[in-house]
């Protein structure tokens, strides 16, 4: 389901590979990203550029991924559309996750932090 791209500084960018991240596919998405973490990935960038809808299951999957990576690594999100951005604000997830406009901005910030 997910698409991954490796970047400098061992940053792995992940795209969910679906337009909608819902109860139908959120567990699969979470399991695939957790498998990356289990394989040693510590810098994750999740790119939502192609995601048009995210429900509470999708948010729950992201929270589970964040909990899994914990203090061992870094997780940032980018490419949120206006509807998903609004959902993050309503649920106050914008205070939990580091959110950037796009992949280049997120990569630059993550690279500077290493």
Secondary structure, 3 states (H helix, E strand, C coil): CCEEEEEHHHEEEEECCCCEECCCCHHHHHHHHHHHHHCCCCEEEEECCCCCEECHHHHHHHHHHHHHHHHHCEEEEECCCHHHHHHHHHCCHHHCCEEECCHHHHHHHHHHHC
